[in-house]
């Protein structure tokens, strides 16, 4: 069973980037679900992405290629966002550990978001 990501609600200010703790994967494919509780972005967006690495912790793949939406997860308003990451021959899949990265706009802005990151849903592809 994969561990959960403990971000029940966190303020992210303009120019700030943070990462969750690494969690063990539960499959090659993933669904990232996030919620924006407060959106005072001041024209900036909040962006979410997944990173993965092997158990040795030496090589971090940044970012894992999103499948849908293909441009990744970028939110500007209150609501829930979902991004699907499917393993393929070109993008690979998750390695042994996964974490979420979050970034809010550019440095020097006055905007902020309060975000919640739900546990990542892991699953394996059915391949012929």
Beta strands, then each sheet from edge to edge (+ up, - down):
strand 1: 7-13
strand 2: 17-19
strand 3: 23-24
strand 4: 29-40
strand 5: 46-53
strand 6: 60-62
strand 7: 73-75
strand 8: 79-85
strand 9: 97-104
strand 10: 112-117
strand 11: 121-123
sheet 1: 1+ 10- 4+ 8-
sheet 2: 1+ 10- 4+ 11-
sheet 3: 2+ 9- 3+
sheet 4: 2+ 9- 5+ 6-
sheet 5: 2+ 9- 5+ 7-
end
